Amino acid sequence: MPGKLFSSTGATARRTELLVLITPRAVANRGEARAVTEEFLKKLKSLEP
């Protein structure tokens, strides 16, 4: 039964899927890690309604 982990069953015909995108980033030090984190947070905030 593939696809059952994030799905649910019910009386409605509506279906919602969870999509997870993984983008690996190599960082050399804490400064780069902080910059990557800040960039990610900015992208998340731009998605807010």
N, C-alpha and C positions, 0 to 999 in steps of 0.2 A: 504494500500500500504506500507507494511513494507520494510525497506531498502532504501527508497527514500531520506532520509535526506542527505546522502553523496554520492549519485549517480548522474549521469547525463545522458541525452539522446542525441543521435547524430546519424550520418549516419554510424559510424563504429561499428564493432562487439567487439571491445576491451572494457574490463570492469576492473575497478580498485576499490578495496575496502579499506576502512580505518579501521585498527584494533587498538583499544585502550586497553592497558593492565594496570590495576590498581593494585598496590601492596601496601597495607596499611603497614605503619611502625609506631610503637609507640615510641616516644622519651620522655625522662624525663627532658631534659634541653636544653638550647641553644647550648651547645657544641655537644651534640648528634645530634641535628638538623643540625648543620654545617657539621658534619661528613657524615651524610646521603646525604646532598646536594652535597658535594664534590664527594662522591662515584657515585652518579647519573651523575654528570657532566663528570667524567672520562669515564663512560660507553657510554655516548652520543658521546664523542670525539673519542672513539674507533670505532664508526660506520661511521665516515667521510671517504670518498673515498681517 
